[in-house]
Amino acid sequence: MKIVAILGSPRSKSNSTALARKIVERAGTLGAETQEFALNKLQFKGCQACETCKTKLDHCVLRDDLTPILEAVKEADAIIMASPNYFGEVSGQFKSFFDRTYSLLNPDFSSRLKPGKSSVFIFAQGQPNLNLYADVHPRYEIWLNRYGFAHNYLLRMNGPRPADSVAQRPDLITQAEEIANNLMSPSIEPRADKF
Ligand SMILES: Cc1cc2nc3c(=O)[nH]c(=O)nc-3n(C[C@H](O)[C@H](O)[C@H](O)COP(=O)(O)O)c2cc1C
């Protein structure tokens, strides 16, 4: 089982990163091979809309620090995507990564990924009210489904805004560990709605 974690927060003690690491650590103890990429430390461009991945190549024409991440996504059984909520959306770093996954679609918009992978979307917001921003994951899930992901887990952290707050949320740590258990036992039905 190969798990790739893509971290979209620039904060060194980020809450979304901490939750991603809880899943990675747990899955690692259960035997997963894990890899982590902190987007804010990398040099890369957003999608240039050149359409080369649809007309001439089966991959992105840009060669930069996202190149190995897009390759790792192809190889992975599960990807963990963690982002803070910035103005009701994912961070710019994460959005630029996600735009580049356009290169994982064929010209007819079918997926270039092997079907059946799992995804985990971790979304940390300052607002305590989870009804706010409930629209964000479903919009990304439309594309995750198109990419062929079979199980899409969601883990949301609501308030407080300070970094390093995950230790005060044992409920979320438990949910992260349950998600890791599910990733490592793909026969268990996904329970994205539970989180
Ligand atoms: C530029 C910026 C915009 C933000 N916008 C929102 C927002 O619209 N709604 C919200 O609930 N929290 C917002 N926040 C708070 C963060 O989502 C919150 O601190 C979150 O825990 C950050 O995740 P991280 O710890 O993984 O970096 C914003 C923070 C920043 C820096």
Ligand as a Chemical Component Dictionary entry (heavy atoms), coordinates in Angstrom:
data_LIG
# 
_chem_comp.id                   LIG 
_chem_comp.type                 NON-POLYMER 
_chem_comp.pdbx_formal_charge   0 
_chem_comp.three_letter_code    LIG 
# 
loop_
_chem_comp_atom.comp_id 
_chem_comp_atom.atom_id 
_chem_comp_atom.alt_atom_id 
_chem_comp_atom.type_symbol 
_chem_comp_atom.charge 
_chem_comp_atom.model_Cartn_x 
_chem_comp_atom.model_Cartn_y 
_chem_comp_atom.model_Cartn_z 
_chem_comp_atom.pdbx_ordinal 
LIG C1  C1  C 0 -5.413  34.092 4.241  1  
LIG C2  C2  C 0 -6.296  33.373 5.212  2  
LIG C3  C3  C 0 -7.641  33.241 4.937  3  
LIG C4  C4  C 0 -8.483  32.527 5.803  4  
LIG N1  N1  N 0 -9.792  32.429 5.483  5  
LIG C5  C5  C 0 -10.604 31.737 6.279  6  
LIG C6  C6  C 0 -11.990 31.610 5.951  7  
LIG O1  O1  O 0 -12.473 32.133 4.959  8  
LIG N2  N2  N 0 -12.767 30.872 6.792  9  
LIG C7  C7  C 0 -12.270 30.253 7.908  10 
LIG O2  O2  O 0 -13.024 29.590 8.596  11 
LIG N3  N3  N 0 -10.951 30.353 8.243  12 
LIG C8  C8  C 0 -10.123 31.070 7.451  13 
LIG N4  N4  N 0 -8.792  31.195 7.797  14 
LIG C9  C9  C 0 -8.270  30.459 8.988  15 
LIG C10 C10 C 0 -7.605  29.153 8.615  16 
LIG O3  O3  O 0 -8.414  28.374 7.753  17 
LIG C11 C11 C 0 -7.303  28.320 9.875  18 
LIG O4  O4  O 0 -6.370  29.038 10.678 19 
LIG C12 C12 C 0 -6.774  26.930 9.593  20 
LIG O5  O5  O 0 -6.586  26.229 10.803 21 
LIG C13 C13 C 0 -5.459  26.965 8.854  22 
LIG O6  O6  O 0 -5.048  25.633 8.556  23 
LIG P1  P1  P 0 -3.540  25.170 8.858  24 
LIG O7  O7  O 0 -3.397  25.205 10.360 25 
LIG O8  O8  O 0 -3.467  23.808 8.293  26 
LIG O9  O9  O 0 -2.612  26.144 8.189  27 
LIG C14 C14 C 0 -7.951  31.934 6.969  28 
LIG C15 C15 C 0 -6.579  32.092 7.262  29 
LIG C16 C16 C 0 -5.770  32.807 6.404  30 
LIG C17 C17 C 0 -4.302  32.954 6.714  31 
# 
loop_
_chem_comp_bond.comp_id 
_chem_comp_bond.atom_id_1 
_chem_comp_bond.atom_id_2 
_chem_comp_bond.value_order 
_chem_comp_bond.pdbx_ordinal 
LIG C1  C2  SING 1  
LIG C2  C3  SING 2  
LIG C2  C16 DOUB 3  
LIG C3  C4  DOUB 4  
LIG C4  N1  SING 5  
LIG C4  C14 SING 6  
LIG N1  C5  DOUB 7  
LIG C5  C6  SING 8  
LIG C5  C8  SING 9  
LIG C6  O1  DOUB 10 
LIG C6  N2  SING 11 
LIG N2  C7  SING 12 
LIG C7  O2  DOUB 13 
LIG C7  N3  SING 14 
LIG N3  C8  DOUB 15 
LIG C8  N4  SING 16 
LIG N4  C9  SING 17 
LIG N4  C14 SING 18 
LIG C9  C10 SING 19 
LIG C10 O3  SING 20 
LIG C10 C11 SING 21 
LIG C11 O4  SING 22 
LIG C11 C12 SING 23 
LIG C12 O5  SING 24 
LIG C12 C13 SING 25 
LIG C13 O6  SING 26 
LIG O6  P1  SING 27 
LIG P1  O7  DOUB 28 
LIG P1  O8  SING 29 
LIG P1  O9  SING 30 
LIG C14 C15 DOUB 31 
LIG C15 C16 SING 32 
LIG C16 C17 SING 33 
# 
